[in-house]
Amino acid sequence: MLVRIVRMTFAPDKVDQFLAHFDEATPHIRSVPGCRHLELWQGAEAPTVCTTYSQWKSAEALDEYRDSDLFRRTWSTVKPLFTERPRA
């Protein structure tokens, strides 16, 4: 199993847009073969900082997701909302 934690920082006026997109994308990501768990954490003291915590069957399963149209569409929507480079 592979655990992936990604920390993302958003512009204050973009957080709601990200959260809405994440809510929409979550069931699709969770249904990807090899995705065993996905959740989102939002900082109580820093609400512009969100962290995804996901569990994958293997590195190969994560790579297959990252090569998918779903990932490309999700990433192209979310990437412009960042104020800092995401850290995995």
C-alpha positions as CSV (number, residue, x, y, z in Angstrom):
1,M,0.0,0.0,0.0
2,L,1.1,3.6,-0.7
3,V,0.0,6.6,1.3
4,R,0.2,10.0,-0.4
5,I,-0.2,13.3,1.4
6,V,-0.3,16.5,-0.6
7,R,-0.4,19.9,0.9
8,M,-1.9,22.7,-1.2
9,T,-2.1,26.4,-0.5
10,F,-4.8,28.5,-2.2
11,A,-5.6,32.1,-2.7
12,P,-8.2,33.1,-0.1
13,D,-10.8,33.9,-2.7
14,K,-10.2,30.5,-4.4
15,V,-10.7,28.1,-1.5
16,D,-14.5,27.8,-2.0
17,Q,-13.9,27.0,-5.7
18,F,-11.4,24.3,-4.8
19,L,-13.7,22.8,-2.1
20,A,-16.6,22.7,-4.6
21,H,-14.5,21.0,-7.2
22,F,-13.0,18.5,-4.7
23,D,-16.6,17.5,-3.6
24,E,-17.5,16.9,-7.2
25,A,-14.4,15.0,-8.1
26,T,-14.1,12.9,-4.9
27,P,-16.5,10.1,-5.8
28,H,-14.8,9.7,-9.2
29,I,-11.4,9.5,-7.7
30,R,-12.5,7.1,-5.1
31,S,-13.8,4.8,-7.8
32,V,-10.5,4.6,-9.6
33,P,-9.1,1.1,-9.4
34,G,-6.5,0.9,-6.7
35,C,-7.7,3.9,-4.7
36,R,-8.5,2.6,-1.2
37,H,-9.1,5.9,0.6
38,L,-9.3,9.6,0.0
39,E,-10.0,12.5,2.3
40,L,-9.4,16.2,2.6
41,W,-8.2,18.1,5.6
42,Q,-8.5,21.9,5.8
43,G,-6.4,23.9,8.3
44,A,-8.4,25.4,11.2
45,E,-5.9,28.1,11.7
46,A,-4.9,28.4,8.1
47,P,-8.1,27.8,6.0
48,T,-6.3,28.4,2.7
49,V,-4.2,25.3,3.3
50,C,-5.8,22.0,2.3
51,T,-4.2,18.6,2.5
52,T,-5.3,15.4,0.7
53,Y,-4.6,12.1,2.3
54,S,-5.0,9.1,0.0
55,Q,-4.2,5.4,0.2
56,W,-3.4,3.5,-3.0
57,K,-3.0,-0.3,-3.6
58,S,0.4,0.4,-5.1
59,A,2.6,3.0,-6.7
60,E,1.5,1.6,-10.1
61,A,-2.2,2.2,-9.2
62,L,-1.4,5.9,-8.3
63,D,0.6,6.3,-11.5
64,E,-2.3,4.9,-13.6
65,Y,-4.6,7.5,-12.0
66,R,-2.1,10.3,-12.6
67,D,-2.0,9.2,-16.3
68,S,-5.8,9.4,-16.6
69,D,-8.1,11.9,-18.2
70,L,-9.8,12.3,-14.8
71,F,-6.5,13.5,-13.2
72,R,-5.7,15.8,-16.1
73,R,-9.1,17.4,-15.9
74,T,-9.0,17.7,-12.1
75,W,-5.4,19.1,-12.1
76,S,-6.1,21.6,-14.9
77,T,-9.0,23.0,-12.8
78,V,-7.2,23.1,-9.5
79,K,-3.7,24.2,-10.5
80,P,-4.5,27.8,-11.3
81,L,-6.0,28.2,-7.8
82,F,-2.7,27.6,-6.0
83,T,-0.6,30.4,-4.5
84,E,2.3,28.0,-3.8
85,R,3.6,24.9,-5.4
86,P,1.9,21.8,-3.9
87,R,4.1,19.6,-1.7
88,A,3.7,15.8,-1.7
